[in-house]
Amino acid sequence: MNFQLSEKAKELIPKARIVSFAGWQNSHPPDIIQLLQTAEDQGRYLTDADLAPLLAHSSAACVSAAQFLRESAAEIVAEAREQVLAQYPDLTQPGGDLYPPARAEACWRDFWHFLRCITYGIAGGSTEFTSPEGLHYMQLLYRELRVPLDAMVLGLENLKAASLKRLPDRQQTLAPYFDHLLTKLSSFSSDI
């Protein structure tokens, strides 16, 4: 079975950019916002060179947490994926919501991107890192692709748990960044 994107999905994908630094204009200098926006535009985690200037605007603990999460991303995403598959064992099997394998890989990639987006908020010291417009388009995209929302929310919860267990001394500080995106994703209509 081949996985083909509809024309509508192809139109929605570039619009479903969930990160925005628009609300940071009064709290962060333009060069820091541009640095973060460049990483977002390139779809990558912040490099050490990106993180260095953030130390003047965010706590060292947050910057080092963003660095640690970047370095641990593959392991964290793998753990979250395993937990989702344990809860929904038929998800990737024929007839499951994430079959064929290309559908599943797209969702696991979303986990990686969710964690990436969260690290921007952590590094910048602001839980307000999402775009209402981008989230709206993501909701439409998920509806178009019939993405299993319950599994995606569980995956994000598992990203949070896997991340926080690796940084036990920073759980209270870091949890709100994950909770922000969890709240947004959980608010998507359940009729997806």
Backbone bond lengths (Angstrom), bond angles and torsions (degrees), N, CA, C in turn:
res aa  C-N    CA-C-N  psi(-1)  N-CA   C-N-CA  omega(-1)  CA-C   N-CA-C  phi
1 M - - - 1.459 - - 1.535 108.85 -
2 N 1.306 115.92 127.96 1.463 121.62 179.01 1.516 110.74 -92.05
3 F 1.309 115.81 145.88 1.459 121.83 178.02 1.516 107.85 -103.30
4 Q 1.321 116.73 111.58 1.462 122.52 -178.70 1.517 109.41 -115.27
5 L 1.316 115.43 133.40 1.460 119.80 175.39 1.521 110.00 -81.69
6 S 1.309 115.97 138.41 1.461 120.61 174.82 1.525 108.67 -72.57
7 E 1.327 115.95 162.92 1.469 120.40 176.24 1.530 110.38 -60.86
8 K 1.335 116.03 -38.16 1.463 119.69 179.26 1.527 110.46 -62.40
9 A 1.332 116.93 -44.05 1.466 120.59 178.66 1.523 110.43 -61.74
10 K 1.326 116.68 -41.50 1.464 120.43 178.91 1.526 111.48 -61.94
11 E 1.320 116.75 -34.21 1.468 121.18 177.34 1.529 111.46 -72.89
12 L 1.327 117.07 -35.14 1.463 121.20 -176.35 1.533 113.37 -77.45
13 I 1.309 117.39 -31.80 1.472 120.64 -174.10 1.532 112.38 -53.52
14 P 1.337 120.21 -51.94 1.476 117.80 -178.48 1.532 113.68 -68.46
15 K 1.320 117.57 -17.38 1.466 121.47 179.35 1.530 112.34 -87.54
16 A 1.325 116.18 -16.59 1.468 121.50 -174.57 1.527 110.99 -87.89
17 R 1.306 116.02 48.43 1.473 122.19 177.27 1.520 107.02 -92.73
18 I 1.317 115.75 111.20 1.466 120.07 -168.99 1.518 114.43 -87.96
19 V 1.327 118.60 -5.79 1.463 121.10 -178.30 1.522 110.45 -97.35
20 S 1.322 115.37 139.19 1.465 121.36 173.24 1.523 108.76 -147.49
21 F 1.308 114.44 137.95 1.460 120.83 176.17 1.527 110.78 -108.61
22 A 1.318 117.13 15.48 1.469 121.85 -177.63 1.529 111.46 -58.54
23 G 1.314 117.36 -37.54 1.458 121.23 -179.36 1.523 114.04 -76.86
24 W 1.314 116.83 -0.50 1.457 121.52 -177.55 1.530 112.59 -95.94
25 Q 1.333 117.21 -0.72 1.467 121.40 -173.87 1.530 113.06 -56.02
26 N 1.323 117.25 -35.60 1.466 120.49 -177.47 1.524 113.92 -89.86
27 S 1.320 117.06 -9.59 1.465 119.57 -175.91 1.529 114.12 -116.26
28 H 1.315 117.01 -13.59 1.461 120.69 -176.84 1.529 109.29 -132.25
29 P 1.321 117.46 139.92 1.463 119.72 178.26 1.536 111.36 -67.93
30 P 1.313 116.85 154.50 1.472 121.12 -177.59 1.528 113.79 -55.63
31 D 1.330 118.01 -36.00 1.467 119.02 -178.47 1.532 111.95 -67.53
32 I 1.315 117.27 -33.85 1.469 120.84 177.37 1.532 109.66 -71.00
33 I 1.315 116.56 -43.22 1.468 119.97 177.68 1.523 109.66 -61.29
34 Q 1.319 117.35 -42.62 1.467 120.71 179.60 1.524 111.35 -64.07
35 L 1.312 117.16 -39.71 1.456 122.04 177.81 1.539 110.10 -59.69
36 L 1.328 115.83 -47.58 1.467 120.87 178.81 1.528 110.87 -65.75
37 Q 1.334 116.68 -41.80 1.461 120.55 -179.15 1.525 111.22 -64.02
38 T 1.333 116.43 -37.46 1.465 119.84 177.88 1.524 110.83 -62.35
39 A 1.327 116.62 -44.91 1.471 119.76 177.17 1.521 110.23 -60.72
40 E 1.333 116.89 -43.35 1.468 121.08 178.81 1.527 110.31 -62.53
41 D 1.319 117.51 -45.69 1.466 121.03 -179.58 1.524 111.44 -60.86
42 Q 1.323 116.24 -31.92 1.463 121.14 179.65 1.528 112.39 -89.21
43 G 1.349 117.01 -3.85 1.463 121.10 178.03 1.516 112.98 62.63
44 R 1.331 115.95 39.64 1.462 119.76 -176.48 1.525 110.72 -129.24
45 Y 1.319 113.88 160.84 1.458 120.04 173.02 1.531 108.83 -71.83
46 L 1.303 116.79 160.24 1.457 121.83 176.51 1.525 109.88 -69.40
47 T 1.322 115.90 134.39 1.457 121.15 176.97 1.528 109.38 -81.61
48 D 1.315 116.43 170.66 1.465 119.50 175.11 1.527 110.39 -60.06
49 A 1.336 116.61 -38.18 1.469 120.27 178.25 1.531 110.80 -64.43
50 D 1.331 117.27 -35.12 1.471 120.90 176.67 1.527 110.51 -68.31
51 L 1.315 116.06 -39.92 1.459 120.90 -174.33 1.530 113.02 -72.53
52 A 1.318 117.78 -30.59 1.467 120.84 -175.73 1.533 113.08 -54.41
53 P 1.338 120.43 -50.41 1.467 118.80 -179.65 1.528 113.89 -68.90
54 L 1.310 117.20 -18.43 1.463 120.60 178.60 1.526 112.00 -69.26
55 L 1.320 116.93 -20.48 1.464 120.54 179.43 1.526 112.41 -60.55
56 A 1.327 116.99 -24.74 1.469 120.43 178.63 1.526 111.95 -79.02
57 H 1.337 117.04 -11.89 1.468 120.60 -174.53 1.517 114.05 -125.12
58 S 1.322 116.93 -6.46 1.460 121.29 -177.38 1.528 107.23 -141.18
59 S 1.306 116.75 164.33 1.468 119.27 -179.63 1.527 110.34 -71.25
60 A 1.310 114.81 149.25 1.465 120.31 176.97 1.527 110.31 -59.98
61 A 1.326 116.90 -34.09 1.469 120.74 179.62 1.524 111.03 -64.69
62 C 1.326 117.10 -39.98 1.467 120.26 178.90 1.524 111.02 -69.86
63 V 1.312 116.65 -42.64 1.457 120.03 179.38 1.525 110.21 -63.49
64 S 1.311 117.61 -43.87 1.467 119.39 179.34 1.531 111.24 -68.34
65 A 1.333 117.32 -32.25 1.475 119.82 176.23 1.522 110.36 -65.57
66 A 1.331 117.23 -42.27 1.471 120.39 178.06 1.528 109.98 -61.43
67 Q 1.322 116.25 -40.53 1.463 120.85 178.41 1.536 110.47 -64.53
68 F 1.317 116.82 -45.53 1.462 121.34 179.85 1.535 110.78 -61.76
69 L 1.332 116.89 -44.28 1.473 119.99 -179.69 1.518 110.84 -64.63
70 R 1.324 117.40 -37.60 1.465 120.70 176.33 1.518 109.67 -60.54
71 E 1.330 115.98 -47.54 1.464 120.53 -177.72 1.522 112.40 -67.74
72 S 1.320 117.42 -24.94 1.467 122.57 -177.92 1.521 113.03 -102.69
73 A 1.320 117.69 5.64 1.469 121.58 -171.56 1.529 112.94 -55.58
74 A 1.324 117.77 -47.46 1.471 119.50 -177.19 1.524 110.98 -60.56
75 E 1.313 116.74 -42.86 1.467 122.17 179.86 1.538 110.84 -67.11
76 I 1.316 117.06 -41.96 1.471 121.51 -179.80 1.521 110.63 -65.93
77 V 1.319 116.80 -44.65 1.468 120.89 179.51 1.524 110.21 -64.76
78 A 1.322 117.25 -41.64 1.474 120.19 178.76 1.526 110.86 -61.34
79 E 1.319 116.69 -41.41 1.471 120.08 178.93 1.530 110.65 -65.35
80 A 1.320 117.36 -42.76 1.468 120.59 178.97 1.529 110.24 -62.99
81 R 1.321 116.60 -42.21 1.471 121.30 179.02 1.525 110.27 -61.27
82 E 1.324 116.89 -45.66 1.471 120.88 179.54 1.521 111.21 -58.98
83 Q 1.330 116.74 -40.82 1.469 120.55 -179.88 1.528 111.44 -67.03
84 V 1.321 116.68 -39.26 1.472 119.99 177.73 1.521 109.52 -64.19
85 L 1.325 117.04 -44.68 1.470 120.11 -179.41 1.526 111.87 -67.88
86 A 1.325 117.77 -28.94 1.466 120.28 175.63 1.533 110.01 -68.55
87 Q 1.316 116.29 -37.36 1.472 121.08 179.88 1.535 111.72 -77.17
88 Y 1.323 116.21 -35.16 1.468 122.56 -177.55 1.532 108.86 -126.37
89 P 1.333 118.30 73.06 1.472 120.69 -173.11 1.529 114.59 -63.58
90 D 1.314 118.94 -23.59 1.468 120.83 -178.18 1.527 112.75 -92.36
91 L 1.313 116.95 0.75 1.463 122.60 -173.94 1.523 113.06 -54.78
92 T 1.326 117.15 -41.18 1.467 120.71 -175.86 1.524 113.16 -103.22
93 Q 1.321 116.24 6.24 1.464 120.53 178.23 1.522 110.31 -85.43
94 P 1.335 118.30 160.48 1.467 119.50 176.17 1.531 110.37 -51.15
95 G 1.321 115.56 129.09 1.461 121.57 -176.51 1.518 113.11 92.71
96 G 1.341 117.58 -12.39 1.463 121.70 178.54 1.518 111.35 -80.00
97 D 1.313 115.14 160.88 1.468 120.67 -176.66 1.523 114.18 -65.27
98 L 1.330 117.89 -21.16 1.463 120.92 178.53 1.527 111.30 -114.81
99 Y 1.306 115.08 41.43 1.459 121.78 174.56 1.513 107.08 -117.83
100 P 1.299 119.26 136.96 1.455 131.40 9.06 1.533 112.42 -79.49
101 P 1.335 116.61 178.88 1.463 120.59 -175.33 1.530 115.09 -52.75
102 A 1.313 118.07 -31.23 1.473 120.16 179.32 1.529 110.83 -62.37
103 R 1.320 117.17 -34.77 1.481 120.25 176.93 1.526 110.24 -65.82
104 A 1.321 115.88 -43.90 1.462 119.90 179.84 1.526 109.99 -63.53
105 E 1.318 117.49 -44.33 1.468 120.35 -179.36 1.523 111.19 -60.75
106 A 1.321 117.57 -36.89 1.466 120.75 178.01 1.534 110.67 -63.70
107 C 1.307 117.24 -39.15 1.472 120.27 179.33 1.525 111.34 -71.13
108 W 1.333 117.27 -39.52 1.467 119.20 178.00 1.534 109.26 -65.48
109 R 1.328 116.03 -34.92 1.467 120.05 176.16 1.527 110.29 -64.06
110 D 1.328 117.03 -37.15 1.465 120.15 175.63 1.524 110.77 -60.37
111 F 1.333 117.81 -38.66 1.467 120.36 177.24 1.532 109.48 -57.96
112 W 1.337 115.83 -46.00 1.466 121.33 -179.64 1.533 109.35 -59.80
113 H 1.335 116.27 -43.60 1.470 120.43 179.85 1.529 111.71 -69.44
114 F 1.326 118.07 -36.73 1.471 119.84 176.37 1.527 109.78 -57.96
115 L 1.331 115.92 -47.48 1.466 119.76 -179.40 1.529 110.21 -63.91
116 R 1.309 116.91 -40.28 1.474 121.13 177.61 1.523 110.52 -58.51
117 C 1.310 117.13 -48.26 1.470 121.66 -179.69 1.528 111.33 -61.72
118 I 1.305 116.24 -40.86 1.472 120.97 178.84 1.526 110.06 -62.81
119 T 1.340 117.40 -38.36 1.462 119.07 -179.91 1.523 111.58 -65.27
120 Y 1.331 118.11 -28.55 1.472 119.68 175.47 1.526 109.95 -63.06
121 G 1.330 115.91 -46.05 1.458 119.74 178.70 1.516 111.21 -61.64
122 I 1.334 116.02 -44.75 1.469 120.41 -179.65 1.522 110.08 -61.07
123 A 1.322 117.27 -50.24 1.472 120.90 -177.22 1.519 111.29 -62.54
124 G 1.335 116.52 -35.04 1.458 120.36 -179.77 1.511 113.69 -87.57
125 G 1.323 117.11 -6.70 1.457 121.00 177.83 1.517 114.17 70.25
126 S 1.346 116.91 30.48 1.467 120.35 178.95 1.524 110.56 -139.12
127 T 1.322 116.10 127.44 1.466 120.03 177.52 1.530 111.49 -78.04
128 E 1.304 117.33 -9.43 1.473 120.93 179.74 1.531 109.51 -92.40
129 F 1.323 115.66 77.90 1.460 120.32 -175.57 1.525 112.86 -119.88
130 T 1.321 117.23 10.71 1.463 118.93 -177.74 1.523 112.12 -107.73
131 S 1.317 113.83 158.03 1.452 122.95 178.66 1.524 109.08 -104.81
132 P 1.333 118.55 118.17 1.463 119.14 177.30 1.533 112.10 -57.07
133 E 1.307 116.66 -39.91 1.468 120.35 179.57 1.531 110.73 -65.64
134 G 1.332 116.47 -46.61 1.462 120.12 178.66 1.525 112.37 -61.81
135 L 1.322 116.59 -40.03 1.463 120.33 177.09 1.523 111.24 -65.12
136 H 1.327 117.00 -37.60 1.469 120.63 176.63 1.530 110.00 -59.96
137 Y 1.324 116.25 -46.92 1.466 119.57 179.61 1.522 111.66 -67.29
138 M 1.321 116.71 -33.76 1.465 119.36 175.96 1.526 110.34 -64.72
139 Q 1.324 116.61 -40.15 1.457 119.92 177.14 1.534 110.16 -61.69
140 L 1.323 116.90 -44.40 1.471 120.53 177.73 1.526 110.84 -63.17
141 L 1.322 116.81 -40.41 1.464 121.04 178.61 1.525 110.48 -64.05
142 Y 1.323 116.91 -45.98 1.457 119.97 178.89 1.533 110.59 -61.47
143 R 1.316 116.75 -38.48 1.460 119.94 177.73 1.532 109.99 -64.86
144 E 1.320 116.58 -45.81 1.467 121.46 -179.83 1.533 111.25 -60.19
145 L 1.316 115.80 -40.30 1.470 120.26 -177.34 1.531 113.55 -88.35
146 R 1.341 115.42 -2.31 1.464 121.02 -178.29 1.540 110.55 55.36
147 V 1.314 115.23 47.43 1.464 121.66 177.99 1.528 108.09 -71.77
148 P 1.309 117.55 132.58 1.467 120.28 179.12 1.538 110.89 -71.52
149 L 1.318 115.00 98.65 1.455 120.82 -173.68 1.525 112.67 -59.66
150 D 1.320 117.53 -40.86 1.467 120.00 179.47 1.528 111.31 -58.06
151 A 1.324 116.32 -40.61 1.463 120.36 179.34 1.529 110.85 -69.03
152 M 1.326 117.03 -36.24 1.468 120.11 179.83 1.530 110.87 -69.14
153 V 1.322 116.10 -41.20 1.471 119.42 177.73 1.530 109.26 -64.90
154 L 1.321 116.91 -43.57 1.462 120.29 176.80 1.528 110.10 -59.92
155 G 1.313 116.63 -40.79 1.460 119.98 178.23 1.517 112.06 -60.88
156 L 1.328 116.64 -42.17 1.458 120.53 178.69 1.536 110.66 -67.62
157 E 1.328 116.96 -39.23 1.471 119.95 174.80 1.522 110.42 -60.64
158 N 1.323 116.25 -38.92 1.462 120.39 179.66 1.530 112.04 -72.45
159 L 1.336 117.14 -33.36 1.465 119.79 172.86 1.526 109.63 -59.95
160 K 1.328 115.38 -43.18 1.459 120.66 178.79 1.527 110.18 -61.63
161 A 1.323 116.61 -50.78 1.471 120.51 -177.74 1.529 111.34 -61.75
162 A 1.330 117.21 -44.33 1.467 120.85 -179.41 1.525 111.20 -65.51
163 S 1.315 116.64 -36.28 1.470 120.66 179.43 1.516 111.10 -71.03
164 L 1.333 115.98 -47.93 1.465 119.78 -175.27 1.521 112.65 -68.78
165 K 1.327 117.54 -31.49 1.470 118.11 178.49 1.521 111.01 -68.93
166 R 1.329 116.69 -22.75 1.458 120.79 177.54 1.530 111.82 -83.98
167 L 1.313 116.18 -15.60 1.474 122.17 179.29 1.531 108.89 -129.59
168 P 1.330 117.49 61.52 1.464 120.62 -171.49 1.531 114.45 -61.61
169 D 1.312 117.57 -28.46 1.466 119.90 -179.32 1.532 112.60 -79.50
170 R 1.338 117.19 -5.98 1.469 120.18 -178.00 1.529 112.85 -121.09
171 Q 1.325 116.55 16.16 1.459 119.71 -175.45 1.523 112.58 -57.82
172 Q 1.324 117.83 -47.15 1.474 120.42 -177.82 1.522 111.55 -65.14
173 T 1.315 116.51 -35.08 1.458 120.87 179.85 1.520 111.57 -71.89
174 L 1.327 117.37 -40.31 1.462 121.42 -172.27 1.527 114.33 -89.78
175 A 1.317 117.86 -26.96 1.471 120.81 -176.58 1.532 113.13 -53.14
176 P 1.339 120.34 -41.20 1.472 119.09 -177.91 1.525 114.52 -60.52
177 Y 1.316 118.54 -27.94 1.462 120.80 178.76 1.527 110.39 -68.27
178 F 1.321 115.95 -42.14 1.458 120.97 176.50 1.530 109.69 -68.78
179 D 1.328 116.28 -42.83 1.464 120.72 -178.32 1.528 111.78 -61.42
180 H 1.319 116.58 -34.93 1.469 119.88 178.75 1.530 110.06 -58.82
181 L 1.322 116.62 -51.18 1.464 119.42 -178.95 1.525 111.03 -70.33
182 L 1.321 117.57 -35.72 1.470 120.64 176.24 1.524 111.10 -59.51
183 T 1.314 116.67 -43.82 1.464 120.94 178.64 1.522 110.49 -61.19
184 K 1.315 116.62 -43.92 1.467 120.89 -179.87 1.513 111.18 -64.14
185 L 1.329 117.43 -48.41 1.457 120.94 -178.68 1.522 111.35 -67.04
186 S 1.311 116.94 -38.20 1.471 120.83 179.45 1.522 112.17 -66.82
187 S 1.324 116.68 -22.69 1.466 119.71 -179.16 1.521 112.95 -80.38
188 F 1.336 117.60 -8.00 1.451 119.97 176.97 1.522 108.57 -60.12
189 S 1.272 115.99 145.20 1.454 121.33 -179.64 1.526 109.65 -56.68
190 S 1.307 115.78 135.90 1.465 119.74 -178.33 1.525 112.66 -76.93
191 D 1.328 118.25 -0.91 1.457 119.39 179.61 1.530 112.11 -90.82
192 I 1.327 115.36 18.86 1.461 119.21 176.67 1.506 107.43 -66.11
